[in-house]
Amino acid sequence: MSEDQSLSNQLADALVRMDRVLTMMEAHKPLTDAERERYQWQLSVPGFGDAGQHRLKGASVLVSRCGGVGGAVAYQLAAAGVGRIVLAHAGKLRLDDLNRQLLMTTDGVGTPRADLAARRLRELNPTLEIQPVAENVSAANVERLVGGVDLVAACAPTFAERLLMNRAAVSQGKPLVDCAMYELQAQLTTVIPGRTPCLACLYPAEPPHWKREFPVFGAVAGAVGCLGAMETIKVLSGLGEPLLGHMLLCDLGDMTFRKVALKRRPDCPVCGEPADA
């Protein structure tokens, strides 16, 4: 890495830290009358109240990506008042995205997806900080993206991205909510580093048979996205009981839902005990 690149990275890290401090300072201010009116229906949920809303206001979440699943996650988090949402998604909108990517519009075909999603979220809730990043999560950017937020909502359609986010989240001690779907099936789990199994306990490596393109109904993507958003809200606000050490399995073909226990692998390459421990 050149000296200029190193200085640029240091400056970017400093700006991220400054943004987080400013967000936390803003979150400690009393809720405004407008915020109370906007969020009044959720403020009355038992166990949430002003304290829960303040926690959401001061929180930051990385959503990768913001298509069918991630778009639903981001939309619900923006509606709920999460203070800063980072949207990581490369590429431009295609017509065949529109059966599931509900933050997008037909007139946006050919426009960067992250920008379209950010515009829609700002329209929904202009009080938030929405940061579009026109990149998919990769080995080159994952540490920076995860390092700049409080929680990761992993909604990418590839195991490579999900496992990268898992590794970075575990190493940085950040909670991760993993949302996934295939055809009419969906699954959801939450990783709390040091307390729960991580994704690598289930998938030590990317399954060799996995294909990037698979059958998708937007309703299935939206269903698991909404569940993932609620799980994120619970983790950030302290509401309810998150899926710690469990995975929710959903089959929308016959509308069956079951919760299964997960076990942490001592030999997990990401969260397992060191060999000389």
C-alpha positions in Angstrom: 0.0 0.0 0.0 1.4 3.4 -0.9 1.8 6.3 1.6 -1.0 8.2 -0.1 -3.4 5.2 0.1 -2.5 4.8 3.8 -3.2 8.4 4.5 -6.5 8.2 2.6 -7.6 5.2 4.6 -6.7 6.9 7.9 -8.7 9.9 6.9 -11.7 7.8 5.9 -11.5 6.0 9.3 -11.3 9.3 11.1 -14.4 10.6 9.3 -16.3 7.4 10.1 -15.4 7.8 13.8 -16.4 11.4 13.8 -19.8 10.6 12.1 -20.5 8.0 14.8 -19.7 10.4 17.6 -22.0 13.0 16.1 -24.8 10.4 15.7 -24.4 9.3 19.3 -24.5 12.9 20.5 -27.7 13.5 18.4 -29.3 10.4 19.8 -28.9 11.6 23.4 -31.1 14.6 22.7 -34.7 14.3 23.8 -37.1 13.1 21.1 -38.6 16.0 19.2 -42.3 16.4 18.9 -42.0 15.4 15.2 -40.2 12.2 16.2 -42.8 11.4 18.8 -45.5 11.8 16.2 -43.6 9.7 13.6 -42.9 6.8 15.9 -45.9 7.0 18.2 -47.3 3.6 17.3 -44.0 1.8 18.2 -43.3 3.9 21.2 -46.3 2.3 22.9 -44.9 -1.3 22.5 -44.2 -2.7 26.0 -40.5 -2.9 26.7 -39.6 -0.4 23.9 -40.6 3.2 24.7 -38.4 6.2 24.6 -35.3 4.2 25.6 -35.7 1.8 22.7 -36.3 4.7 20.2 -33.2 6.5 21.5 -31.1 3.3 20.9 -32.4 3.0 17.3 -31.7 6.7 16.7 -28.1 6.3 17.8 -27.5 3.1 15.9 -25.9 2.4 12.6 -26.5 -0.7 10.4 -24.8 -2.0 7.3 -27.2 -3.7 4.9 -25.6 -5.8 2.2 -27.2 -5.9 -0.3 -30.3 -3.8 -0.8 -32.2 -5.9 -3.3 -35.2 -8.2 -2.5 -34.2 -9.2 1.0 -32.0 -6.3 1.9 -34.3 -3.7 0.5 -37.1 -5.0 2.8 -34.7 -4.9 5.8 -33.5 -1.3 5.0 -37.1 -0.1 4.4 -38.3 -1.3 7.7 -35.2 0.0 9.6 -35.7 3.4 8.0 -39.4 3.4 9.0 -38.4 2.4 12.5 -35.9 5.2 12.8 -32.4 3.6 12.8 -30.2 6.7 12.7 -27.7 5.7 10.0 -28.1 3.0 7.3 -25.2 2.0 5.0 -26.4 0.4 1.8 -23.7 -1.7 0.0 -24.8 -2.8 -3.5 -22.9 -2.6 -6.8 -24.4 -2.4 -10.2 -27.2 -0.8 -12.0 -30.9 -1.7 -11.9 -32.2 -4.2 -14.4 -35.8 -4.7 -15.4 -35.7 -8.3 -14.1 -34.9 -6.9 -10.6 -38.3 -5.4 -10.2 -40.2 -8.5 -9.2 -38.5 -8.3 -5.8 -36.5 -5.1 -5.3 -39.2 -2.8 -4.0 -37.0 0.2 -3.2 -36.6 0.5 -7.0 -38.8 1.9 -9.7 -39.2 1.2 -13.4 -37.9 4.6 -14.4 -34.7 3.8 -12.5 -33.6 1.0 -14.8 -30.0 1.6 -15.7 -29.4 3.7 -12.5 -27.1 2.5 -9.7 -29.1 0.4 -7.3 -27.6 1.9 -4.1 -28.5 5.4 -5.2 -32.1 4.4 -6.0 -32.5 2.7 -2.7 -31.0 5.6 -0.8 -33.3 8.1 -2.5 -36.4 6.0 -1.6 -35.3 5.7 2.1 -34.7 9.5 2.3 -38.2 10.0 0.9 -39.6 7.8 3.5 -37.7 9.2 6.5 -35.6 12.4 5.7 -34.4 12.6 9.4 -32.0 9.7 8.9 -28.5 9.5 7.5 -28.5 7.1 4.5 -25.1 6.3 3.0 -25.1 4.5 -0.4 -22.0 2.5 -1.3 -21.9 1.3 -4.9 -19.9 -1.7 -4.0 -20.6 -5.3 -3.1 -18.9 -6.6 0.0 -15.4 -7.9 -0.8 -12.2 -8.8 0.9 -11.0 -5.3 0.0 -13.7 -3.4 1.7 -15.3 -5.6 4.3 -13.3 -4.5 7.3 -14.0 -0.9 6.5 -17.7 -1.4 6.0 -18.2 -3.5 9.1 -16.0 -1.2 11.1 -18.1 1.8 10.5 -21.4 0.4 11.9 -22.9 -1.1 15.0 -24.6 -4.1 13.4 -24.4 -6.0 10.1 -27.6 -7.1 8.3 -26.2 -9.8 5.8 -28.6 -10.1 2.9 -26.3 -10.9 0.1 -27.2 -13.8 -2.3 -23.7 -15.3 -2.2 -22.1 -17.4 0.5 -18.8 -15.6 -0.3 -20.1 -12.2 0.8 -22.0 -13.6 3.8 -18.9 -15.5 5.1 -16.8 -12.4 4.6 -19.2 -10.3 6.7 -19.4 -13.1 9.3 -15.6 -13.2 9.7 -15.3 -9.4 10.0 -18.2 -9.1 12.4 -16.8 -11.8 14.7 -13.3 -10.3 14.6 -14.6 -6.8 15.4 -17.2 -8.0 17.9 -20.2 -6.7 15.9 -23.6 -8.4 15.9 -24.7 -9.9 12.6 -28.2 -10.7 11.5 -28.1 -13.2 8.6 -31.1 -13.3 6.2 -31.3 -15.8 3.4 -33.8 -17.4 1.0 -34.1 -19.9 -1.8 -37.2 -20.5 -3.9 -40.0 -20.7 -1.2 -37.6 -21.3 1.8 -36.1 -18.7 4.1 -33.8 -18.8 7.1 -32.7 -16.3 9.7 -30.2 -16.3 12.6 -28.3 -13.8 14.7 -24.6 -14.0 15.5 -23.3 -12.3 18.7 -19.5 -12.8 18.8 -18.4 -14.7 21.8 -21.9 -15.8 22.7 -23.4 -17.7 19.8 -22.3 -19.9 16.9 -21.3 -18.0 13.8 -22.1 -18.7 10.1 -18.8 -20.5 9.7 -19.9 -23.0 12.3 -22.6 -24.0 9.8 -20.7 -23.3 6.6 -16.9 -23.6 7.0 -16.6 -22.9 3.3 -18.8 -21.8 0.4 -20.9 -24.8 -0.8 -19.5 -25.8 -4.1 -23.0 -26.4 -5.7 -24.3 -22.9 -4.8 -25.4 -20.8 -7.8 -25.8 -17.0 -7.7 -29.0 -17.1 -9.7 -32.0 -19.0 -8.3 -35.8 -18.8 -8.4 -37.2 -15.9 -6.4 -40.6 -14.6 -5.5 -40.5 -11.1 -4.2 -43.0 -12.0 -1.4 -40.5 -14.6 0.0 -37.6 -12.1 -0.1 -39.8 -9.5 1.5 -41.0 -11.9 4.3 -37.5 -12.9 5.4 -36.4 -9.2 5.0 -39.2 -8.0 7.4 -38.3 -10.8 9.9 -34.6 -9.7 9.6 -35.5 -6.1 10.2 -37.4 -7.0 13.4 -34.5 -9.1 14.6 -32.2 -6.1 14.0 -34.5 -3.8 15.9 -34.6 -6.3 18.8 -30.8 -6.6 19.0 -30.3 -2.8 18.8 -33.0 -1.8 21.2 -32.9 -4.7 23.7 -36.5 -5.7 22.9 -37.7 -9.3 23.1 -35.6 -12.3 22.6 -33.3 -12.5 19.5 -32.5 -15.7 17.7 -29.3 -16.3 19.7 -28.0 -19.8 19.1 -31.0 -20.6 17.0 -32.1 -20.5 13.4 -35.6 -19.8 12.2 -36.5 -22.0 9.1 -39.5 -21.0 7.0 -41.2 -22.8 4.2 -43.7 -20.5 2.6 -44.8 -23.3 0.3 -46.8 -24.9 3.1 -46.4 -22.0 5.7 -44.4 -24.0 8.2 -42.0 -22.3 10.6 -39.6 -24.0 13.0 -36.8 -22.9 15.2 -33.8 -25.1 15.5 -30.9 -25.0 18.0 -27.4 -24.3 16.6 -24.1 -25.5 18.1 -20.8 -23.7 18.2 -18.0 -25.7 16.7 -14.8 -25.7 18.8 -12.8 -26.1 15.6 -14.6 -23.3 13.8 -12.0 -21.4 11.7 -13.7 -18.1 12.7 -15.1 -18.3 16.2 -13.5 -21.5 17.5 -10.9 -21.8 20.2 -7.2 -21.3 19.1 -5.4 -24.6 18.8 -2.9 -23.7 21.5 -5.6 -22.4 23.9 
